[in-house]
């Protein structure tokens, strides 16, 4: 017990938004200290790490055969346990250095749709990465608190977190979730829609990095005010030769519309499960968007049109979940009853 407390003196407790696309880390008392892509480059067929995060992301699709750039999470769920563990260990070491007296407490946000086996895998990976105590919290709960919503009051607050792998929607009152929906349709799904459109329309194969660039540059939910073209580069599907072509912003808006509507249908389905009193609250308070998807041009207007509710974009939409984990860190005693944890000693 004494040794555990001694180790705690040398460790910085961390809140982690372990996302499909990016991992953000919040340190208690310091705020967000790390924002890195959730990408690891390893020796092919092993978990021997070559590069992590910002250094590894440009290697996606560009590695020679002896290396592999891996995204160890898909739809917010661990798909490669060894690489996830290595990535967590790397991020912990970035913050703490190489000291052996490092066993921080972690709060990790996870999609609300994952099952018990997936939760246990996440807990186990975090412990093996060097944590002495691990707490889990649902992403929409952390996002709502991080966005500054009055979730502890006896009135309804609604959060829509559109991340890379999942969209998390929750209505919260009195610090608890009233109703929630989670779908594995989000930023990555939009990228896939773009990839499929480019291939079917132009017989051009592009990778996920290029699709993400197109989404950021011209993706949106409303047609642009003026005609805009974008040059894209990839491999001809017939000749297997490099080729470039031009696409219009308008066609990308149309290509991703169906995916966006899947998200909006889930928002509507969540509202349909809402009690009447809380539904009345939402007429005034509306909903708050966060996550990378919140930055899609015109998404807030489209959701308002489809639901009739006010739609707000969080002040820092990309950081809401991480900020929320930091608030939980600062108030562990207060929120202990709603956090799941491993069985190691605190």
C-alpha positions as CSV (number, residue, x, y, z in Angstrom):
1,X,0.0,0.0,0.0
2,X,2.8,2.4,0.9
3,X,4.6,1.6,-2.4
4,X,1.4,2.2,-4.3
5,X,1.0,5.6,-2.7
6,X,4.7,6.4,-3.3
7,X,4.3,5.5,-7.0
8,X,1.3,7.8,-7.2
9,X,3.4,10.7,-6.1
10,X,5.5,10.4,-9.2
11,X,2.6,9.7,-11.6
12,X,0.4,12.1,-13.4
13,X,-3.2,10.9,-13.6
14,X,-4.5,11.0,-17.2
15,X,-7.8,11.2,-19.0
16,X,-7.8,9.6,-22.4
17,X,-10.0,10.0,-25.4
18,X,-8.9,6.9,-27.2
19,X,-10.4,7.6,-30.5
20,X,-10.5,5.7,-33.8
21,X,-8.8,8.6,-35.5
22,X,-7.0,10.6,-32.8
23,X,-6.0,10.1,-29.2
24,X,-6.2,13.1,-26.8
25,X,-4.7,13.0,-23.3
26,X,-5.7,15.3,-20.5
27,X,-3.4,15.5,-17.4
28,X,-5.0,16.5,-14.1
29,X,-4.2,20.1,-13.4
30,X,-2.6,20.7,-16.8
31,X,-5.4,20.3,-19.3
32,X,-4.9,18.6,-22.7
33,X,-1.2,17.9,-23.3
34,X,-1.3,15.5,-26.2
35,X,-3.3,15.1,-29.4
36,X,-1.9,12.5,-31.8
37,X,-3.3,10.3,-34.6
38,X,-4.2,6.8,-33.4
39,X,-1.7,5.2,-35.8
40,X,1.2,2.9,-35.1
41,X,3.8,1.7,-37.6
42,X,5.2,-1.7,-36.7
43,X,7.5,-4.4,-38.2
44,X,5.1,-6.5,-40.3
45,X,3.7,-9.4,-38.5
46,X,4.9,-8.2,-35.1
47,X,4.0,-5.5,-32.5
48,X,7.6,-4.0,-32.6
49,X,6.9,-0.3,-32.8
50,X,8.7,1.9,-35.4
51,X,6.7,5.1,-35.1
52,X,3.5,6.3,-33.3
53,X,1.0,9.1,-33.9
54,X,2.0,12.2,-35.9
55,X,5.1,10.5,-37.2
56,X,3.3,7.3,-38.2
57,X,0.2,8.8,-39.9
58,X,2.0,9.9,-43.1
59,X,3.2,6.3,-43.5
60,X,-0.4,4.9,-44.0
61,X,-0.4,3.3,-47.5
62,X,3.3,4.2,-48.0
63,X,5.2,1.6,-46.1
64,X,7.4,-1.0,-47.8
65,X,6.5,-4.7,-47.2
66,X,8.6,-5.1,-44.0
67,X,6.6,-2.4,-42.2
68,X,2.9,-1.9,-41.6
69,X,1.0,1.3,-40.6
70,X,-1.8,0.2,-38.3
71,X,-4.9,1.9,-36.9
72,X,-5.4,-0.4,-33.9
73,X,-9.0,0.8,-33.2
74,X,-12.0,0.5,-35.6
75,X,-15.4,2.0,-34.7
76,X,-13.9,2.9,-31.3
77,X,-13.2,-0.8,-30.6
78,X,-9.7,-2.4,-30.2
79,X,-8.9,-4.6,-33.2
80,X,-5.2,-5.1,-32.4
81,X,-4.6,-5.5,-28.6
82,X,-0.8,-5.7,-28.7
83,X,-0.5,-2.5,-30.9
84,X,-3.1,-0.6,-28.7
85,X,-1.1,-1.5,-25.6
86,X,2.1,-0.3,-27.3
87,X,0.5,2.9,-28.3
88,X,-0.9,3.6,-24.8
89,X,2.6,2.8,-23.3
90,X,4.2,5.2,-25.8
91,X,1.7,8.0,-24.9
92,X,2.2,7.4,-21.2
93,X,6.0,7.6,-21.6
94,X,5.7,10.8,-23.6
95,X,4.1,12.5,-20.6
96,X,6.1,10.8,-17.8
97,X,9.5,10.2,-19.5
98,X,11.1,6.8,-18.9
99,X,10.8,6.7,-15.2
100,X,10.0,3.2,-13.8
101,X,8.1,4.8,-11.0
102,X,5.2,5.6,-13.3
103,X,1.8,4.0,-12.7
104,X,-0.8,6.6,-13.3
105,X,-4.5,6.3,-12.8
106,X,-6.3,6.5,-16.2
107,X,-9.9,7.5,-17.1
108,X,-10.6,6.2,-20.7
109,X,-13.7,7.3,-22.6
110,X,-15.2,4.5,-24.8
111,X,-18.2,4.2,-27.2
112,X,-21.4,3.4,-25.4
113,X,-22.0,0.5,-27.8
114,X,-19.1,-1.7,-26.8
115,X,-19.9,-4.9,-24.9
116,X,-18.4,-6.4,-21.7
117,X,-15.7,-8.4,-23.5
118,X,-14.6,-5.2,-25.4
119,X,-14.6,-3.3,-22.1
120,X,-12.5,-5.9,-20.5
121,X,-10.0,-5.9,-23.4
122,X,-9.7,-2.1,-23.0
123,X,-9.1,-2.4,-19.2
124,X,-6.5,-5.1,-19.7
125,X,-4.6,-3.2,-22.4
126,X,-4.4,-0.1,-20.2
127,X,-3.2,-2.1,-17.2
128,X,-0.5,-3.8,-19.2
129,X,0.5,-0.4,-20.6
130,X,1.4,0.7,-17.1
131,X,-1.7,2.0,-15.4
132,X,-2.3,1.2,-11.7
133,X,-6.0,2.0,-11.8
134,X,-8.2,2.3,-14.8
135,X,-11.7,3.9,-15.0
136,X,-14.0,3.7,-18.0
137,X,-16.7,6.3,-18.9
138,X,-19.0,6.5,-21.9
139,X,-17.9,8.9,-24.5
140,X,-21.2,10.9,-24.7
141,X,-21.2,11.4,-20.9
142,X,-17.6,12.7,-21.0
143,X,-18.4,14.8,-24.1
144,X,-21.4,16.5,-22.5
145,X,-19.5,17.4,-19.4
146,X,-16.5,18.6,-21.5
147,X,-18.8,20.7,-23.6
148,X,-20.0,22.5,-20.5
149,X,-23.6,21.2,-20.5
150,X,-25.5,21.5,-17.2
151,X,-25.8,17.7,-17.0
152,X,-26.2,17.6,-13.2
153,X,-29.4,19.7,-13.3
154,X,-32.9,18.3,-13.4
155,X,-33.4,19.2,-17.0
156,X,-32.5,17.7,-20.3
157,X,-29.2,18.2,-22.1
158,X,-28.4,16.5,-25.5
159,X,-25.0,15.8,-26.9
160,X,-24.2,14.5,-30.4
161,X,-20.5,13.3,-30.7
162,X,-19.5,12.5,-34.3
163,X,-16.1,11.0,-34.1
164,X,-14.0,8.9,-36.5
165,X,-15.5,5.5,-35.8
166,X,-18.8,6.1,-34.0
167,X,-21.5,8.7,-33.5
168,X,-22.6,8.9,-29.9
169,X,-25.9,10.5,-29.0
170,X,-27.2,10.9,-25.5
171,X,-29.8,12.8,-23.6
172,X,-28.7,13.5,-20.0
173,X,-30.4,14.7,-16.8
174,X,-29.3,14.8,-13.2
175,X,-25.9,13.4,-14.1
176,X,-27.3,10.3,-15.7
177,X,-28.1,9.1,-19.2
178,X,-31.8,9.2,-19.9
179,X,-31.5,7.6,-23.4
180,X,-28.6,7.0,-25.7
181,X,-27.9,5.7,-29.2
182,X,-24.5,4.7,-30.7
183,X,-23.9,3.8,-34.3
184,X,-20.8,2.9,-36.1
185,X,-21.3,5.5,-38.8
186,X,-19.1,8.6,-38.5
187,X,-16.1,10.3,-40.0
188,X,-14.6,7.1,-41.4
189,X,-17.9,6.2,-43.0
190,X,-17.9,9.6,-44.8
191,X,-14.4,8.8,-46.0
192,X,-15.5,5.5,-47.4
193,X,-18.4,7.1,-49.2
194,X,-15.9,9.5,-50.9
195,X,-13.6,6.6,-51.8
196,X,-16.5,4.6,-53.3
197,X,-17.8,7.6,-55.2
198,X,-14.4,8.4,-56.8
199,X,-13.9,4.8,-57.8
200,X,-17.4,4.3,-59.3
201,X,-17.4,7.7,-61.1
202,X,-13.8,8.2,-62.2
203,X,-12.4,4.6,-62.1
204,X,-9.8,6.0,-59.7
205,X,-8.7,4.3,-56.5
206,X,-7.7,6.6,-53.6
207,X,-6.6,5.9,-50.1
208,X,-8.1,6.9,-46.8
209,X,-5.6,9.8,-46.3
210,X,-6.7,11.3,-49.6
211,X,-10.3,10.8,-48.8
212,X,-9.9,12.5,-45.5
213,X,-8.3,15.5,-47.3
214,X,-11.2,15.7,-49.7
215,X,-13.6,15.6,-46.8
216,X,-11.8,18.4,-45.0
217,X,-11.3,20.6,-48.1
218,X,-14.7,20.4,-49.8
219,X,-17.0,18.1,-47.7
220,X,-20.2,19.5,-46.3
221,X,-23.9,19.2,-46.1
222,X,-24.8,22.2,-48.2
223,X,-23.9,23.1,-51.8
224,X,-21.1,25.7,-51.9
225,X,-21.9,29.3,-52.8
226,X,-19.8,29.1,-55.9
227,X,-18.4,26.3,-58.1
228,X,-15.3,24.8,-56.7
229,X,-13.0,22.1,-58.0
230,X,-10.4,20.0,-56.3
231,X,-7.6,18.0,-57.9
232,X,-7.3,14.5,-56.6
233,X,-4.6,11.8,-57.1
234,X,-4.7,8.1,-57.1
235,X,-4.4,4.9,-59.2
236,X,-6.4,4.2,-62.3
237,X,-8.6,1.2,-61.6
238,X,-8.1,-0.2,-65.1
239,X,-4.5,0.5,-66.0
240,X,-3.0,0.5,-62.4
241,X,-1.1,3.7,-63.4
242,X,-1.0,6.9,-61.3
243,X,-3.6,9.4,-62.4
244,X,-4.9,12.8,-61.3
245,X,-8.4,14.2,-62.0
246,X,-10.6,17.1,-60.9
247,X,-13.8,16.7,-58.9
248,X,-16.4,19.3,-57.8
249,X,-17.4,20.2,-54.3
250,X,-21.0,19.7,-55.3
251,X,-20.6,16.0,-56.1
252,X,-18.9,15.4,-52.8
253,X,-21.8,16.9,-50.9
254,X,-24.1,14.5,-52.8
255,X,-21.8,11.5,-52.3
256,X,-21.8,11.8,-48.5
257,X,-25.5,12.8,-48.1
258,X,-26.7,9.3,-47.4
259,X,-24.2,8.8,-44.7
260,X,-25.1,12.1,-43.1
261,X,-28.8,11.1,-43.2
262,X,-28.0,7.9,-41.4
263,X,-26.6,10.0,-38.5
264,X,-29.6,12.3,-38.5
265,X,-32.0,9.3,-38.5
266,X,-30.3,8.1,-35.3
267,X,-30.6,11.5,-33.8
268,X,-34.4,11.4,-34.5
269,X,-34.6,7.9,-33.1
270,X,-33.0,9.0,-29.8
271,X,-35.4,11.9,-29.6
272,X,-38.4,9.6,-30.1
273,X,-37.3,7.7,-26.9
274,X,-37.2,10.9,-24.8
275,X,-39.7,11.4,-22.0
276,X,-42.2,14.3,-22.7
277,X,-40.8,16.6,-19.9
278,X,-37.3,16.3,-21.1
279,X,-38.5,16.8,-24.7
280,X,-40.0,20.1,-23.6
281,X,-36.6,21.1,-22.1
282,X,-34.9,20.4,-25.4
283,X,-37.1,22.8,-27.3
284,X,-35.3,25.5,-25.4
285,X,-31.8,24.0,-24.9
286,X,-31.5,22.1,-28.2
287,X,-28.5,19.8,-28.8
288,X,-24.8,20.3,-28.9
289,X,-22.5,18.9,-31.6
290,X,-18.9,17.8,-30.9
291,X,-16.3,15.6,-32.5
292,X,-14.7,16.1,-35.9
293,X,-18.0,15.6,-37.7
294,X,-19.3,18.8,-36.0
295,X,-17.0,20.7,-38.3
296,X,-18.8,19.6,-41.5
297,X,-20.1,22.7,-43.2
298,X,-23.8,23.1,-42.8
299,X,-24.4,20.0,-40.6
300,X,-25.9,22.1,-37.8
301,X,-28.4,23.7,-40.2
302,X,-29.3,20.3,-41.7
303,X,-30.0,18.8,-38.3
304,X,-32.0,21.8,-37.3
305,X,-34.1,21.4,-40.5
306,X,-34.7,17.7,-39.8
307,X,-35.5,17.9,-36.1
308,X,-36.8,21.4,-35.5
309,X,-34.4,21.8,-32.5
310,X,-31.7,24.4,-31.9
311,X,-28.3,23.1,-32.7
312,X,-25.1,24.4,-31.2
313,X,-21.5,23.5,-32.0
314,X,-19.3,23.1,-28.9
315,X,-16.6,25.8,-28.4
316,X,-13.9,23.2,-28.8
317,X,-15.6,20.3,-30.5
318,X,-12.5,18.1,-31.1
319,X,-11.5,18.2,-27.4
320,X,-14.8,17.8,-25.5
321,X,-14.4,14.1,-24.6
322,X,-10.8,14.7,-23.4
323,X,-11.8,17.7,-21.4
324,X,-14.6,15.7,-19.9
325,X,-12.2,12.9,-18.8
326,X,-10.2,15.7,-17.1
327,X,-13.2,16.9,-15.2
328,X,-13.8,13.3,-14.0
329,X,-10.2,13.1,-12.9
330,X,-10.6,16.2,-10.8
331,X,-13.8,14.8,-9.2
332,X,-13.2,11.1,-8.8
333,X,-14.9,10.8,-5.5
334,X,-18.0,12.7,-6.7
335,X,-18.4,10.5,-9.9
336,X,-17.1,7.2,-8.6
337,X,-20.6,5.7,-8.7
338,X,-20.9,6.1,-12.5
339,X,-17.4,4.9,-13.5
340,X,-16.4,1.3,-14.2
341,X,-12.9,0.3,-13.1
342,X,-10.5,-2.6,-13.0
343,X,-9.8,-4.5,-9.7
344,X,-6.3,-3.1,-9.0
345,X,-5.6,-1.0,-5.9
346,X,-6.0,2.7,-6.2
